[in-house]
Amino acid sequence: AEQIAEAATKMALAAAKQKAQTINCLNNVKQISIALRVYADANEDHYPAATNWCSAIQSYLTTTNALRCPADLSGGRCSYAYNAQVAEAEVGKVDPNTVVVFEAEDGWNRAGGKELMLTDPRHGRLLVIGYADGHVEVVPESRRSQLRWNP
């Protein structure tokens, strides 16, 4: 009975840790989304270029740790990618439901589209997505095909 209780405790702690990492990742993507909007406000309402988006928003982040998902064990500088289709677009002309930031393999200034999405999500079967209107969602992997990439 003691071994069963110990195993149950370990499972509960692992689940709590995964939930905390998912919440932290969600907060990171929210900070990145805000930084993108602040960048746009300072640049005639246009998103940054795809080639240097991390570098462009870095000074608008409260911490550079916002670019690292706590569940990303790669050790790289950035755990997220930027939808290249919104690069340099005027914020007001991008559909609010368009993906702007999403979890991807490590890569500073990584930009592209759905081909960069994680095939093995870090948060169970959940993906953390930031949209053009600034909201952030934890999306089940089963909804991957329903995401909007075209602004």
C-alpha positions, 0 to 999 in steps of 0.5 A, a space after each residue: 500500500 505504501 508503494 502505491 501511495 508513493 507512486 500516486 504522489 509521484 504521478 500527482 507531482 509530475 502532473 502538477 509540474 506539467 500544468 505549471 510549465 504549460 501555464 508558464 509557457 502560456 504566460 511567455 506567449 502572452 508576453 511575446 504577443 504584447 511585445 509584438 504589439 508594442 513593437 508595432 505601435 513604435 513602428 507605424 503599426 507594422 509587425 517586425 520582419 520575419 528575419 529578426 523578430 526575436 531581436 526586434 522585440 527583445 527590448 520590449 520583453 520584461 525578461 528574456 526568459 519569456 522566449 524559453 518554454 520551461 518544458 523545452 529541454 534543448 537549451 536554445 535561446 527561443 522556443 517559439 516561432 513567428 508566422 512569416 505571413 504576418 511579418 511586416 503586415 499592418 496590425 489592423 489588417 491581419 485577421 484577429 484569429 491568425 496565428 502569430 506566435 507558436 511553439 516550435 523547435 529551438 531557433 532564434 528568429 525562427 519564422 515560417 508557418 505550420 510546417 514549423 509546429 512541434 510534431 511532439 508537443 511539449 505539453 502533452 497533446 497541447 500547443 500554446 498559440 498566440 493570435 493576432 488580436 493578442 489572445 493566447 490559447 492552449 490548443 489541443 493537437 487535434 485542432 492543429 488543422 483548424 488554425 488560421 495562418 493566412 492573415 
